[in-house]
Amino acid sequence: MKLSNKVYDVLKWVALICLPTFAVFYAIIAKIWSLPYASEIPATINAVGGLIGGLIGVSHLTMKKEAENETK
């Protein structure tokens, strides 16, 4: 799977910054305000972030291998 640089950068930001931050935010606010699913929602958000991270990791390795093959 190949991603453009822009898509890669956006997904990386979402997976590494946005989703974990939102998961922590919801977990804290849910406990303060007694919102539902205080542990399930953050766990799901982190799972999605991990999935995105895995997918962009595959894309990175694919691009790296292609670059190495082009230089040979």
N, C-alpha and C positions, 0 to 999 in steps of 0.2 A: 504494500500500500504506500502510495506517495502522496504527500501533502505539500501544498505550496508553503513558502516561508511565512506568509501572512497567517494562514490557517494554523500552521504549527505554533507560531508565537501566541496567537489568541488562545488556542487550546491549552498550551503550556501555562499561560497566565490563569486561565479558568481552573485547571487542575491543581496548580501549586499555590495559588493565592486566594482566588475567589471562593471556591467551594469549601475548603477547610475553614476559612474565616466565617463564612455564613453558617457552617455547622456548629462552630463554637458559639456564635452569636445566638442561634436558635436554642441551643442547649441551656445557655444561661438564662435567656429570657423566658423559656418554657418553665423553668423551675421558679422563677420570680413570680410569674403571672399564672401559674398552674395551667399552662397550655397542654394540649394533648400530645402524646407520643414524644415525650421529652428525650428519650434515648433512641427511639426507632428512626425518627426523622434525621437526626445528625448522623447516625450510622449509615443510613441510606445515601445521604449526601456524600459522605466519605467514600462509600463504595463506588459511586458514580465517578468521583474524582480519581480513584484508583484505576478504574476502567479506562478513563480518558488518558491517564498517565501511561498505562500499558500500551494503548494504541499509538500514542505519539512516540513511545519508546521503540516500537516496531518500525514506525516510519523513519525514525532517526537511524536505526541500524540498516534499514534498506538503502537509504541515501548514502550512508557511509560506505557500505559494500560496493555500491555502484561507482562512487567516487574513486575507491581504491582500484577497481577493475579498469576504469578509464585511464588511470595513471600508469598502468602496466603495459 
